[in-house]
Amino acid sequence: MQENWEKFYLEIDGVENELELLCSEHDQFLIRMHDQVYTAKLIPTSDREIWQLSINGKRHKLFINPQSKHIFIQSEGWNFECKIQDEKSKKLLDFVKQSSKMEEVHYVAPMPGLLMKFLKQEGEKINLGEPLAILSAMKMENELRSNVTGTIKKIHIPEQTSVEKGALLVTLMSE
Amino acid sequence: MFKKILIANRGEIAIRVMRACRELGIQTVAVYSAADKSAQHRFYADESVFIGEAPSTSSYLVKEKIIQAALDTGAEAIHPGYGFLSEKSDFARAVTDAGLVFIGPTAESIEAMGSKTSARKLMKAAGVPVAPGLEEPVSDFQQALQIARDIGFPVLIKAAHGGGGKGMRKVFHEGELETSLAAAMRESLAAFHSNEVYIEKFIHNPHHIEVQVLADRYGNTIHLGERECSVQRRHQKLIEESPSPFLRDDVRKKICEAAVIAAKSANYINAGTVEFLVDENQNFYFLEMNTRLQVEHPVTEWVTGIDIVHQQIKIAAGEPLQIKQQDVQPRGWAIECRICAEDPMNNFLPSSGIIHSLHTPAGPGIRDDRGFEKNDEISIYYDSLLAKLITYGENRETAINRMLRALNEYKIVGVSTTIPFFISALTNSEFLSGNYNTGFIEKHFSHDNLSNARKTELEKVLIATVIFNQIQKNHSTHRIQDSINTDNRKPNSSWKLYGRMEGLRRN
C-alpha cells in the first residue's frame, strides 16, 4: 500500500499545530503529530453533533459543529474553535499575510452590559492580562482584561455607556 | 393546606418549588418578565402572569406587581425562592398585609437578621461567637478608613442588606479602600436597593460552614446538620457538600447547637441557614443568617431524606413540625456543583447565548435541578446559574466519582460553562483530602492552571478536527455528484454522511 500522508495546519487558542493524516483501512486514520503517531477513528452517534472519537483504542465523546470559518468542538466542557488549512491554502494565506502586517488590535465587549469605567487612558501601556475596564452585567462588576501587551491607542466610547456584545471599546497597539 | 401558591422567582429555583407544590397537590402560579416569555418556569406552572420588562427592577423586584398577580389568580401564599425579594422584610410585610401568606420567616425576623449589623448585635447577646468588627454601617471614606485602621487590615466591606458576594470587597491595603468602598456601595445599591455597607475583620482563608435549621410557629426548632461551602470565588459558592469533611464531631455538635440558639434568638420561623466562618483550629464565628431557602439546600435534603421545600410550605400553612431532632440522622454523602454560564478561561465572565445543544446526566445518585432546556436563551439580565448538579454516594469518594461521571455526561453547548472548572476542582488532591478552605480557588485555579487543564483536551480536539474535516470534504464531493445525478436525497444524519465516506473509500 502506498503511503500518502497529507499535511494540515490547525490553529487553536492562537497556536498553530502541524498534523499529518493518512487514511488507513476503512474508517481508521493514522495521525502524526509532535513526532507521535496515533490511530484514530471518528464515529457518528444518533445525535448528529455528538461524535465518538477513539484514539489508540480509548474512546471519548465530543460535540462537533462546523462553522463557516472554523470547527467548533466541545470536550470535557471546554469549548474550542479550531481553524484548519491544508498545505496549499496555508501557503497562499502566508503569502497574503506577508504583504499586510497587522498591529492594531480591536478590543470588543465580550457581552452586553454597562461599561462602568476604563482603568487605562489613551496612550497608557498595558500588559497581557492586566485589567482594562469594568463592565457591569448580570448584577456583577466584571473586569475586562487585555488580550495583548501594548499601548491604548484609542478609547471609543465614554464611561457609563450601555454596550452590545461585540461593540468596539478600545483599539490597542500590540507590541 | 394551601390550594394555590405563587412563586415569585424564575429559573431552576422556581421549578424546584413548583415541583414540591405539585407533589403536595397544590396549584402553582408563575410570574415572568419580558425576557422570560418562553422560559421553562413559566410553562411548568399551572398559570402564569406577565409582570414587566426584562430588568429585575421592572419585574421580579416589583413587590406590588407580584402581590397583585397573587390576588388576581387567587393564590393564597407566595414562595419567594432565593435572591430577588426573598429577604426583603417590606415584601414579607406587604404580602401579609394583603391577606396572603409569605412562605418564609416573619418580617421582624428578616429585619433582625437582614441587617447584618443588627444580627451581629443579636448573636453577641445570645452568646453565639461573632467575628471582630463594627455593628454600624459606613458610607464615608474617612470614617471607613478610621474603622479599618482600628480593626486592622485586611478588612472586609460587606453590604449590610446583601448576600451572595454582591456588594462585598476584600481590602488588604489602605490604598484600595476608597475604590473598594465605592464599588461595594454601587453593587449593593444595584442589587439590594441600599448602599449601606459595613466593615468587619477579614479572617484569612476560613472554612465556610453553614447549618440548615427548620422552625415551626409552636417553638419547635431543629437543625438538619451542616454544609461545607468553602469552594468559593469572589464569595460566590461553587461547590457545596454535606457533611463537612473538615469538622470534628464535637465541633459539629456545637456548631449545630449554636445555629439552633441563633434561630431561636431571632424568633425564627420556617427554613433558614446560619452561616459560620471556621478557622483552621475549628473555632467558629457567626457570619450571617440567610432567612430563606438556600441554593445549596439539596445536599442537605439528600443526606437527611427531608424535603425542605415541603417543610417550608407545611410550616407556612401552620402545621407543627413532625420531625424531631433525634429523627434527623444524616446518612451518606452529597455534593453540589453550581453550573454557571461563565467562561473559566476569561476570568469567569458571564456568557450569554442560546443553548443549541443539551445532553443531561442521568443514572444512579444524580439530581439535576435545571431551569432551561434546549433552544432557551441565557440572557444577561439575571444571574448566571444554569443548573445545580447534585450527586449522592454512600461515602465521599463515591459521591465525588459520581459527580465526575455526571459532569462528563453533561453537555451544554451555546454558552461557556463552569463544567470544566469543576472537573479540575474535583480531581484536585487538596479537595480530595477534604481539608480545603475558602482560599482553595485562589491557590489552585490561576489562569495558568486552568489553561493547563484545558491543554489536556488539545490532543483530542486536534485529531477530531482533522478527521472531521476529511469526512466533510468527502461529503461535499458527494453532494456535487448528487446534484449531477439529479438525486435530491439530502444526507440528514451523520450516519449517512459517514456511510458515504466509507462508500467513497471502497470505490
Interface residues (C-beta under 8 A of the other chain):
Chain A: F8 L10 I12 D13 N17 L19 L21 C23 H26 D27 F29 I31 M33 Y38 A40 K41 L42 I43 P44 T45 S46 D47 R48 E49 I50 W51 L53 I55 H60 K61 L62 F63 I64 N65 P66 I71 I73 Q74 S75 E76 G77 W78 N79 F80 C82 I84 P110 M111 P112 G113 G129 S136 A137 M138 K139 M140 E141 N142 E143 L144 R145 K165
Chain B: K166 A183 R186 E187 A190 A191 R234 N346 N347 L349 P350 S351 S352 S357 H359 I380 Y381 Y382 D383 S384 L407 N408 Y410 K411 V413 S416 T417 I419 P420 F422 I423 H447 R454 E457 L458 E459 K460 V461 L462 I463 A464 T465 V466 I467 F468 N469 Q470 I471 Q472 N492 S493 S494 W495 L497 Y498 M501 E502 R505
